[in-house]
Amino acid sequence: MTGPGATEPQDMRDMFRSMLLIRCFEEKASEEYMAGRIGGFLHLAIGEEAAVVGTVSAMRADDPLTSTYREHGQALARGTDPRSVMAELLGRSTGLCGGRGGSMHLMDKARSFYGGYGIVGGSVPLGLGLAYAIRYRGGDQVSVTMFGDGATNQGVVAECFNMAGLWDLPIVFLILNNQYGMGTSLEHASAEEDLYPRAEAYGIPAWKVDGMDVMAVRGAVAEATRMAREERSPVCVELLAYRYRGHSMSDPDTVRDAEEKERWRLRDPLITFERVLLGEAVMTADDISAMRAEVEEQVEDAATFAEQSPEVPVGELADDVYANPFNDDARGGALMR
Amino acid sequence: MSTDTAKPVAYRDALNQALREELARDPDVFLLGEDIAGFDGAFKVTRGLLQEFGPQRVVDTPITEAGFTGLAIGAAMAGLRPVVEIMTVNFAILAMDQIVNNAAKIHYMFGGQVSVPIVIRMPGGGGHQLSSQHSQTLDAWFAHVPGLKVVCPSTPEDAKGLLKTAIRDDDPVIFIENEGLYGKKGPVGGPDDLIPFGQAVVRRAGTHCTVIAHSRMVWVALQAAEELAAQGVEVEVIDPRTFRPLDLDTLAGSVRRTGHAVIVDEGWPEYGISAGLATHLYEACFDWIDAPIGRVNCADVPMPYAKNLEQAALPQPADVVAAVLANIGRGIA
C-alpha cells in the first residue's frame, strides 16, 4: 500500500485485497481452532477489517504500530506473510515469533509492527514510548496505537493521554470502539458513550468516524497522521465498529442482541466496499471473483504450510528469555552458569 | 568528569557519577522520573544532571508510574536506553503491569525480535519511620520473574559499577537501591570500571559460619561480625549483589567450607529472597551443613510507624549475632 494522500484505484484494490485476506484468514483460523490445532485464545476481528485496513493503508511503512491481542489483521495488512502468521497461531517453529507468542502476541519488527499485547490498555504506553523515541531522535514517523473501547477505562490510558498532550508527542491514539468489552456493552461500562472526548480533555484533537467504512477510516487516519507528523500534535480518532464474532472463540456470543447483530451485518465492510469498487468501476465482478479465489488459495497455502511445519524443539524452551543470557538451562532458574 | 578513585564518595554520588558518565558516553541514554530534573531527585541522585545534559536527556515526569514506565519500555523497544527513577519501590507497584507483563516478556514472547534495554532504579527498605506504605523491601517480587535482571548494590563502588553495567545491558534491569545507604561513603571505580552481574563478593572472610546479606543488610551483618569476632566467632559475610543472575557457586562454596549458613534479608520471611536462597543452599550443600539454615528477616508485619516498633521489625545486628550463635550451637554467650 502506498500510504496517505490521494487514493488511486490501485490503492483501493490493495485495500480490498487486504480486507479479503484478513476475512478469509480469520475464517480459516476459526476452522483450525475448531479442529484443535490452535490452542489458547483466538480473538477474531471479523467485521473490523475496515478499521484495520483503513488505518494501516493511511500509515507510512516506517510508522510504528502497536495493537491489542486482536491483531492478526494488523500483521497481515502490514504485509507479514500469512504463512508465518498461521504457523504462529499453530505454535510451530516457522511461526512469526517462533511459537512463543501465539495469536495474541504477533510482532513483525521488520515491518514496524511492534506487537499485539494481552493486557487491556497495557500496550498504549508502549506506543507512546515509540512516539517518544521518534521525537528523541528527531524522526518524522508517527506512532499509531490501536486499542479498544474497553481499554479507555484503564487508568494507564488516561496517563498516556496526559503525557502525549503534555509533551506533544507524535502519536495517533486509535480507539477501535466495537462497543463491547468482552461481553459488557459500552453503555454498561462507560459513563459517557462517546470516547474521543476523553483525549480532548488533555488538549488532544479528537473525533469519531464510521469504522465500518474503509475509505472514511483511511481519510481520518491520513489526516490524523498528517497532523501528528507536520503539526507535532498527538491526535485521537475513535472508530465506531462492530465485530461479528464473540470476544474470542470460547465466547458463544449469546449476550448480544440478534437484531443488533443483524443490523451491523448489513453494514459488512467488505460488502459495502465491494459496492463502492463496482460502482466506481475500480474493479469488475470478475476481478473481485478472481481476487477472492487468489486470496483463498493463499490462505489455504498458509494453513497447509503451518500444519506441515515442525513443532518448536523443546530444547529451545529457554532461548530468548534474555537478550544477554546468563543461563541456557531451562531448569536452572536465576543461577549463573 | 574527573573521578578520583582514592576519595570516598557517597552512594548517591556514586550513582550520580555512573549516570553522568553513561549519559556522556551514549546519546541514547536518557533519564526520566518524578522530580529528577529541577528537583535533583527525591534522594538527590540526579543532582546537576539537568544543567549538564539538558531537558531532553533528564526528564521530569508527571506522577504517573505505570505510564512513564511503560513509555520508557516502548522507547527501549525503539533502541533507546532509558534509565527510569521510580521514587521508591513502593510506587513501582503501580507500574508492575508494565514491568512484569511487558518489560519481562517482550524479548521472549516475540521470539527475540526486540530487546528492552531499560534500567528501573528505585530505593527500597525501611528504617525512617515512614510506616507501612513507604518502607517495603520487594526485591523478591522482581527476582521471581524470568526476563528481569535484579541488582541490589550495597556499597558506593557497587552502586556505580553495577549501574554502569545495567545501563549497557540489553535486558530490563531492576536496580534496587536502599534509602538507608545514600549517605554511605566509600571508594568508587573510574569510568571504565564495570562490575559484571552474577558475581557475589566476600565482604569479610571467616570460617565458622557463612552470613549472606545484600543491600543495607550487608552493613548490619558486618556489624554483627565485629561483635561475634569479639566472642571468638569468625563469620564469612557474602554479598550476592545480584539475584538474577545469582552466583550460587560462591555462596555454596563458602557454606560447604563453614558448614553453617545464616541469611539476612530486609524483606519479609515468607516466600522471599531468604527463602529462595535457603532452598538453593539446601539443594547445593545438604551434605555439608551441620545445622538448619538460619534466617533473619523483617518481621512478618506491615511496617509500623512507632520508632521502637519499627526497630523491632527490622533485622538488627543483635538478631544476626543470635542467629549465628544458635546456628553454630553456641547459644548466646
HADDOCK unambig.tbl for C-alpha pairs under 7 A between the chains (distance, minus, plus):
assign (segid A and resid 97 and name CA) (segid B and resid 110 and name CA) 4.74 0.50 0.50
assign (segid A and resid 97 and name CA) (segid B and resid 111 and name CA) 4.30 0.50 0.50
assign (segid A and resid 98 and name CA) (segid B and resid 111 and name CA) 5.38 0.50 0.50
assign (segid A and resid 100 and name CA) (segid B and resid 108 and name CA) 6.89 0.50 0.50
assign (segid A and resid 100 and name CA) (segid B and resid 109 and name CA) 5.01 0.50 0.50
assign (segid A and resid 100 and name CA) (segid B and resid 110 and name CA) 6.43 0.50 0.50
assign (segid A and resid 100 and name CA) (segid B and resid 111 and name CA) 6.11 0.50 0.50
assign (segid A and resid 101 and name CA) (segid B and resid 109 and name CA) 4.82 0.50 0.50
assign (segid A and resid 101 and name CA) (segid B and resid 110 and name CA) 5.82 0.50 0.50
assign (segid A and resid 105 and name CA) (segid B and resid 109 and name CA) 6.92 0.50 0.50
assign (segid A and resid 105 and name CA) (segid B and resid 110 and name CA) 6.72 0.50 0.50
assign (segid A and resid 106 and name CA) (segid B and resid 110 and name CA) 6.73 0.50 0.50
assign (segid A and resid 107 and name CA) (segid B and resid 110 and name CA) 6.05 0.50 0.50
assign (segid A and resid 109 and name CA) (segid B and resid 113 and name CA) 6.55 0.50 0.50
assign (segid A and resid 122 and name CA) (segid B and resid 98 and name CA) 6.82 0.50 0.50
assign (segid A and resid 125 and name CA) (segid B and resid 67 and name CA) 5.77 0.50 0.50
assign (segid A and resid 125 and name CA) (segid B and resid 70 and name CA) 4.76 0.50 0.50
assign (segid A and resid 125 and name CA) (segid B and resid 71 and name CA) 4.77 0.50 0.50
assign (segid A and resid 125 and name CA) (segid B and resid 74 and name CA) 6.87 0.50 0.50
assign (segid A and resid 126 and name CA) (segid B and resid 70 and name CA) 5.53 0.50 0.50
assign (segid A and resid 126 and name CA) (segid B and resid 71 and name CA) 5.33 0.50 0.50
assign (segid A and resid 126 and name CA) (segid B and resid 73 and name CA) 6.24 0.50 0.50
assign (segid A and resid 126 and name CA) (segid B and resid 74 and name CA) 3.94 0.50 0.50
assign (segid A and resid 127 and name CA) (segid B and resid 74 and name CA) 6.26 0.50 0.50
assign (segid A and resid 128 and name CA) (segid B and resid 71 and name CA) 5.56 0.50 0.50
assign (segid A and resid 128 and name CA) (segid B and resid 74 and name CA) 6.85 0.50 0.50
assign (segid A and resid 129 and name CA) (segid B and resid 71 and name CA) 3.88 0.50 0.50
assign (segid A and resid 129 and name CA) (segid B and resid 72 and name CA) 5.68 0.50 0.50
assign (segid A and resid 129 and name CA) (segid B and resid 73 and name CA) 6.63 0.50 0.50
assign (segid A and resid 129 and name CA) (segid B and resid 74 and name CA) 3.98 0.50 0.50
assign (segid A and resid 129 and name CA) (segid B and resid 75 and name CA) 4.31 0.50 0.50
assign (segid A and resid 130 and name CA) (segid B and resid 74 and name CA) 5.13 0.50 0.50
assign (segid A and resid 130 and name CA) (segid B and resid 75 and name CA) 5.09 0.50 0.50
assign (segid A and resid 130 and name CA) (segid B and resid 78 and name CA) 6.07 0.50 0.50
assign (segid A and resid 132 and name CA) (segid B and resid 75 and name CA) 6.28 0.50 0.50
assign (segid A and resid 133 and name CA) (segid B and resid 75 and name CA) 5.10 0.50 0.50
assign (segid A and resid 133 and name CA) (segid B and resid 78 and name CA) 6.39 0.50 0.50
assign (segid A and resid 133 and name CA) (segid B and resid 80 and name CA) 6.92 0.50 0.50
assign (segid A and resid 156 and name CA) (segid B and resid 66 and name CA) 6.28 0.50 0.50
assign (segid A and resid 156 and name CA) (segid B and resid 67 and name CA) 5.62 0.50 0.50
assign (segid A and resid 159 and name CA) (segid B and resid 64 and name CA) 6.31 0.50 0.50
assign (segid A and resid 159 and name CA) (segid B and resid 67 and name CA) 5.47 0.50 0.50
assign (segid A and resid 160 and name CA) (segid B and resid 67 and name CA) 5.94 0.50 0.50
assign (segid A and resid 320 and name CA) (segid B and resid 107 and name CA) 6.33 0.50 0.50
assign (segid A and resid 320 and name CA) (segid B and resid 108 and name CA) 4.97 0.50 0.50
assign (segid A and resid 320 and name CA) (segid B and resid 111 and name CA) 6.68 0.50 0.50
assign (segid A and resid 320 and name CA) (segid B and resid 112 and name CA) 5.46 0.50 0.50
assign (segid A and resid 321 and name CA) (segid B and resid 107 and name CA) 6.54 0.50 0.50
assign (segid A and resid 321 and name CA) (segid B and resid 108 and name CA) 4.91 0.50 0.50
assign (segid A and resid 321 and name CA) (segid B and resid 146 and name CA) 6.92 0.50 0.50
assign (segid A and resid 321 and name CA) (segid B and resid 147 and name CA) 5.33 0.50 0.50
assign (segid A and resid 322 and name CA) (segid B and resid 107 and name CA) 6.77 0.50 0.50
assign (segid A and resid 322 and name CA) (segid B and resid 147 and name CA) 5.84 0.50 0.50
assign (segid A and resid 322 and name CA) (segid B and resid 171 and name CA) 6.22 0.50 0.50
assign (segid A and resid 323 and name CA) (segid B and resid 107 and name CA) 6.97 0.50 0.50
assign (segid A and resid 323 and name CA) (segid B and resid 115 and name CA) 6.12 0.50 0.50
assign (segid A and resid 323 and name CA) (segid B and resid 170 and name CA) 5.95 0.50 0.50
assign (segid A and resid 323 and name CA) (segid B and resid 171 and name CA) 5.94 0.50 0.50
assign (segid A and resid 324 and name CA) (segid B and resid 170 and name CA) 6.19 0.50 0.50
assign (segid A and resid 324 and name CA) (segid B and resid 171 and name CA) 6.67 0.50 0.50
assign (segid A and resid 326 and name CA) (segid B and resid 245 and name CA) 6.72 0.50 0.50
assign (segid A and resid 334 and name CA) (segid B and resid 243 and name CA) 6.98 0.50 0.50
assign (segid A and resid 334 and name CA) (segid B and resid 244 and name CA) 5.05 0.50 0.50
assign (segid A and resid 334 and name CA) (segid B and resid 245 and name CA) 4.94 0.50 0.50
assign (segid A and resid 334 and name CA) (segid B and resid 246 and name CA) 5.66 0.50 0.50
assign (segid A and resid 335 and name CA) (segid B and resid 245 and name CA) 5.61 0.50 0.50
assign (segid A and resid 335 and name CA) (segid B and resid 246 and name CA) 4.80 0.50 0.50
assign (segid A and resid 335 and name CA) (segid B and resid 247 and name CA) 6.34 0.50 0.50
assign (segid A and resid 335 and name CA) (segid B and resid 248 and name CA) 6.42 0.50 0.50
assign (segid A and resid 336 and name CA) (segid B and resid 198 and name CA) 6.14 0.50 0.50
assign (segid A and resid 336 and name CA) (segid B and resid 245 and name CA) 5.41 0.50 0.50
assign (segid A and resid 336 and name CA) (segid B and resid 246 and name CA) 5.51 0.50 0.50
assign (segid A and resid 336 and name CA) (segid B and resid 247 and name CA) 5.54 0.50 0.50
